[in-house]
Amino acid sequence: MSGRVSRAALLRHHLGFASGGGVVVAVLVLVLTVLATAAPVALARLGDATVQYRLAGLSAVERDVAADENGIPQLAPEVLFSSPTEVADVWDGFAAEVERIRAEAAAPLPDILQPARTVAVGSASALADEPGTAEIAVAVDPAYEGEIDIVEGRLPDPAVFTALGEETAEGQAFGRIEIVLSTDTADELGWDVGVTRQITGAGGVVDIVLVGLFAPADAGSPYWQHVPSVLEPNIFDDGNRPRVVTGTGFTHPASLRATFPQQAAVTTTVWYPFDETAVDARDAEDVAAGLRLLTAVGHTVAETSAGTGGILSLRFTADVIGAIEAALAQEAATAGVVAMIASGPVGVAAAVLILGCRLVFERRRPALRLLSARGADHRQLRVLLALDGVACGILPALAGVGIGAALTQATLGAPPEATGALLALAVGLLPAVVLAALAPSAADRRPRADLGGRGSRLRVILEGAVLVLAGLSLTLLLVRGAGDGADLLTAATPLLLALVACVVTLRLYPIPLAALLRRSRSGRNLGGYLGAVRALREPAIGLTPVLALVVGVSVAVSSGILLSTVQAGIDRSARAQIGADIRVAGGIITRDQLAQLDAIDGVAGATGISGADPVTLDIDGERVGTSAFVVDAENLRAVQGEGPGMLPPGVSLTPTGGPLPIVVSTALAAEIDGRGGLRVGTVPAEVVGVLDGPAPIGARAAWLALDSSAAEEALGRDPSDRTAVLRLAPGADPAAIVEEVRTVVSPTLRIDTAREIIDDVQASPAVAGLRAALLTATALAALLGAVAVVMTLTLAAAPRTRLLVLLRTLGAPARIGRSLATWEVAPAALAALVAGTLFGAVVPLVVLAGVDLRSFTGSTAAPAYAVDPLILGVTLGAFAALVASATVIALAVSRRARASRFLRTVEEG
């Protein structure tokens, strides 16, 4: 008894029969859609992290928006000179105007700039009991109490001055100012709580009473970076004059007059703390634009009619603008590199998906032929194959979007972006579209690839189009750069060049293969002869596997070289910034301290570099102001060696009797522009070297360096050293040496090592993101290459097995199967390996030409092309291992076949 089979049952049987190819496509679609969904969110978060990391690395002084004005806030004379006691009477009007400026700033600044802080600091006056060695300055901050903890004594009361016009007796103080000092400042000044000291001047005598000592409530607060002299005294000791200690103390906030008791100058600093955590990559440009508007003009805070001699307007500066622009440039560079590197795997992914659709189609071909023979039209065949596309494309894509959304929400705290979800769905639709397009050819016989014919003209046209597009994209990239990766044509330059490499490979590799075929005809190796014949005839060995392998190898090679280039650039930049192994900077370093540094066990040499001394450089009659740095040329060369630092390799600043040898920065070299007639001051000079990149003296554009033996004649003096560079002996412990250095120099000086700078740069999100992107691209390219090889072997399995069964029936040995399978893959794989390696070595040159990688290295000079054999070996070796493993597995699986099955037919196509 027989029954009718339902359509649903037939459909289930159709989808379940020979579904291996569909499963592979489904898994590939799932992986690609997860990546497509998560990648835009990851890149956006990387951009945010890049901006915030760059801003967080700034000091508060560099980050905050500040105004420094001479004078004090405008006050009516009757308030200023009446010894006020209420803080509101003194500060409320000024604070309201400052807050108004913030509130009226362009969005999003009101949310990013925090309420202002204000400090007024008078110039220092000598203490009468220690003239020339001890000085005191008075500071006023309306909110200082929240920044300090009193550890001894009490907070100060308002200052008291005699009324205007009231006379004081000779020697009697006309004012009394109570202050609190930090414990360190009081120790340096030798000042005990309750002790009164005096300052004298044109106005008479003023009593300064120390009523309390304080410690910072939070020593790490950004507040203290704006008023460091309040927390730590300024100590001047250059070894040539007596040591001078200058302390600054807080007085009562209502006592503005206390800042200038002797009619001394007063500087009022107003700053808006900048909340870097509120800035992300999307609004960073708006923030920079708003800051430019804020700092472009002065802001009125008072009228002349409201008082006498006070601050009428504030002119803010925002050094953070440069950091934001640098962060945006770094983000754009990251996006540009990622887009260019990703274009290869993206193109291969599309090609492999199409290859997977061919695999599904070939599995369905016998059934489709039968249906076509029984009257099914093209529409019905398309619908049937489209169902396969839904099963292996759309459904996995929906699952991939869901998984990607869950991953981004869980790991990045953000939902997927619309662009990523749409791209993922487009990936899911591709199998259905391709399979529906292939449906009409189900009943066609497959042509032999070696007979040429109708397709050869189309192939030439397509190859010509690839060459034109590659040339156009390369030209655009070299002319205008890669930008942020938004220009698809320039971003696709590596992919288009990979297609050119594929075109060349496919055109050239048959030439040696044909030569091998001619040679094998007269030999006794049947496997070699048949393998060469089938390698030339088999259509499965075409563009897709070659593209996958060429791009895969090239991505592995180029990723390794780019990582090597960035790492070498970071190392060189760090070494150049330090100038040797350790750098000490930030204050005066005496000759005695330099000698002590040189004598530390483990230090092979130490030398000093002066601070920036202003000098006039005469360039063929044109006078240009610049900065001069004085060095001991011989000692500096011994400490620096021939590595990066203050002196270019092979350059000596030692005078030889002719013009004064000088080293100049690239900015000053551009100003000189090859002209002669140089004079430093009145001394004839010549440029013996140009330093391109960072130097131990810090970020400075135009400068020159000269030997200390010529300093008196050229500059009129030999300025004090403000930087010291140390070279360590082999085997010395840098950490231990740094601790020894701290015992020699002032604790306020900054000590840096090359290793610390390298670690800081490598910890930045941009560098870490670039490394992750390159390694991910390598892994994805390897995966796609392996899948392409497996699919290629699977597509060729049926004709290979028919031939193998026939040969075994005729008495051929079993090993001939391995030979045939190897010949299917080996020629194209070897050609792709050579082409991919050569092409991968060229891609970094294209990236270096189109993307500014300086932001990744922390240098002002572009990194040079570099190859680290270890990094390159790891990336290329991992790729080769994955592809080789997949190939071996595919060959082992495809070897199984039953003779009876393949001897029933004689048609290979």
TACOR-V634356 format. One record per helix or strand of 3 or more residues. SS is the DSSP state (H for helix, E for strand). FROM is the first residue (numbers start at 1). TO is the last residue. If there is no record, write none. Layout:
ss:SS from:FROM to:TO
ss:SS from:FROM to:TO
//
This chain:
ss:H from:7 to:16
ss:H from:20 to:56
ss:H from:60 to:63
ss:E from:65 to:70
ss:H from:77 to:80
ss:H from:87 to:103
ss:H from:109 to:112
ss:E from:113 to:122
ss:E from:125 to:127
ss:H from:128 to:130
ss:E from:134 to:140
ss:H from:144 to:147
ss:E from:148 to:153
ss:E from:173 to:182
ss:H from:183 to:189
ss:E from:196 to:201
ss:E from:204 to:216
ss:H from:223 to:226
ss:H from:228 to:231
ss:E from:234 to:236
ss:E from:244 to:250
ss:H from:256 to:260
ss:E from:266 to:274
ss:H from:276 to:278
ss:H from:284 to:296
ss:H from:304 to:306
ss:H from:320 to:373
ss:H from:378 to:412
ss:H from:418 to:441
ss:H from:449 to:451
ss:H from:455 to:480
ss:H from:488 to:491
ss:H from:493 to:521
ss:H from:526 to:537
ss:H from:543 to:578
ss:E from:582 to:589
ss:H from:591 to:598
ss:E from:603 to:610
ss:E from:613 to:619
ss:E from:622 to:631
ss:H from:633 to:640
ss:E from:660 to:665
ss:H from:666 to:672
ss:E from:678 to:680
ss:E from:683 to:691
ss:E from:703 to:707
ss:H from:708 to:715
ss:E from:721 to:728
ss:H from:734 to:742
ss:E from:750 to:753
ss:H from:754 to:762
ss:H from:765 to:795
ss:H from:797 to:809
ss:H from:816 to:850
ss:H from:854 to:857
ss:H from:869 to:894
ss:H from:899 to:902
//
